[in-house]
Amino acid sequence: MSLELWRRRVRKAPPTRVARQVVHQAAEIDVTGPPVLCVTGDRLGAAAFAENWLPHIAGRGRDAYAVSVRGQGDTPKGDGGLAGRVHDLVQTAAALPTRPVVVGHGQGALWVAHAMTRYPVVAAVLLAPRGLKRAPAPPTGAPRVLVAGSPTDRRSPAKRLDAVAALYGGAPLLFSGIGHDFMTDAGWQPPLDALLAWFDEG
Amino acid sequence: MSEYGVDAAYDRGDAVCVIGAGASGLLAVKNLREHGFKVDCYERDTGIGGGWNIRQRNSPMYANAHLISSRPLTEFPDFPMPDDWPDYPHHSKVLAYLERYADHFGLREHIWFGSEIERIEPVEHGRFDVVIRSASSGSAGRRLRYAAVVIANGHNWDPFMPEYPGQQAFRGQILHSVSYQDSTRFRDRKVLVVGGGNSGCDIACEAAVSADTCWHSTRRGYWYTPKYLFGRPADQVDAGLSWLPAGLKRRLTEFTLRRVVGDPTRFGLPAPDHRFKQAHPIVNGHVLHHIGHGAIVPKPDVARFDGRSVVFTDGTTAEPDLVIMATGYRPRFDFCDPELLGVNRDTDGFPKLFAQLFSPASETLFVAGLLQSDSGIFPLVHWQTVAIAKWLRVRASDPERAKEFRGQVITESEGGYAAPGMVDSPRHRLEVSGDRYAASIGRIIQTLDNGSEAK
């Protein structure tokens, strides 16, 4: 993280605290790697991951967490706009026992991209990213970053995926046969397994 | 690590030695590791936290010590404190924060507890031999060789005790604030607190509510900044005005404090003899309140002790049972040749480092956290340790570039970091303006980044 970024941030009033909804599912077997923290731009928030993703991640030996940032799920609205949501995400990550890998879905990818500039995640997946036109600033702590999505997702089209992946110096990982809805679509499992395999490589 | 003794050094290759596992040491371990270095950290105590761990011998903490800079301006830039903590957390929370930091980043496995540093000695190629002995058994030392050494042994543990005439023969009890833990020892006693720093003010406020009588002796007038202005942490209000030109910002702050806090001379205190931020700020909204209750009786500097009584420079006297000397601490580096740290006759025993960080005598020796600041100190030490890690990287990969860089650091240091007109006293020898210092370390980091990108 750049020092200038930090100086600019602390000159502004910090976002007001809201009580955040964090859903946790403990690893079901011996822990195989850092915890996974998930966030989506969907209004459902953490609940979007509760049915399929969190149990599956826990079954693979990782503590699984999902957070609803302000205005999502059971987390009340708060001030700060984008800065407020990024604050909620960074606060949740820093409160975990160890550094997590992070998955940001949709607009959540934008928040992850911002959070990475001031908190050293182990690795991050920007899944079907939305709203991410420029890389906010280089991530701190040199994490591995993967951009992934679906060529048939009109809300995060392939061209956008290429552009975002280029920001982080890579090519996107594409999953066919699924739309924007990676968490509840019938075909949710193969992409998630691929992401977990990518985490395991690190 | 197998057989090795004091004579033959066990070579740790590119590893860096960090001395101390307080806040500064932990920051050094984490940031060096993040930049790919192996790190061995040695800590005399059995736990982390340094001075923030009240159980450690010579911890400067006392029961009611709270942060004087607010949470967002105190936390590490890349590891926030929980936002449901209060604006000014208690010292025990700061220790809990350091414990969480150590766990979160897996730092403990790199720390050797119960290990004291006996000597550090420069050897060839900028490397250092470090002699380590067990803090408890005092058993013979081990000698290890490192690529670099970061000293982070703190500067608030070796008490500075002034000497007033007649002090030895004083019939009451005299204690340094380092031995003060809580107000139970004030019950039914008359207490004199000497020293106008933040500890002195906090301890006087404790004596105000628990002692029979409390006198508070201060040498000069201060700006007493309350913890809150307009319902917000005062340092956040201050940070929010950073866009103003410095002179205008100071005038505005002084005007506000005069209006909100009032005229200290009305309370029997001297008027400040310096402009705002030309002395380490006192963040305490209670001193004046207790003076208003008559629970603290302000006094000027002590002139001498006389049997049972203390005579002040204005000729008045007091007869305390207990005198607390809240007269601060001095940095101390017994394990290191003073010349390595630029200590000479002119520096009054204080190190003189480039950018208050780099040894003037060695390219691979650093002191992290040897600062006092008008703002939170943790973030400054974070950036210091980032600069150390980046510098060691550049030095390893591009020695030519490293030489150029050293020239820049020397230039950066020449202006000094204190606010213009800073009060000249030993207490302010380590004082920097947080803004100026952060800007300077920022320029250093930027140069190092450009250096590594150019490759």
Interface residues (C-beta under 8 A of the other chain):
Chain A: M1 S2 L3 E4 W6 R7 V10 R11 K12 A13 P14 R17 H87 V90 Q91 A94 A95 L96 P97 T98 R99 R118 Y119 P120 T140 G141 A142
Chain B: E34 P72 L73 P77 D78 F79 P80 P82 D83 D84 D103 H104 F105 G106 R232 Q236 A239 G240 S242 W243 P379 W383 V386 A438 I441 G442 I445
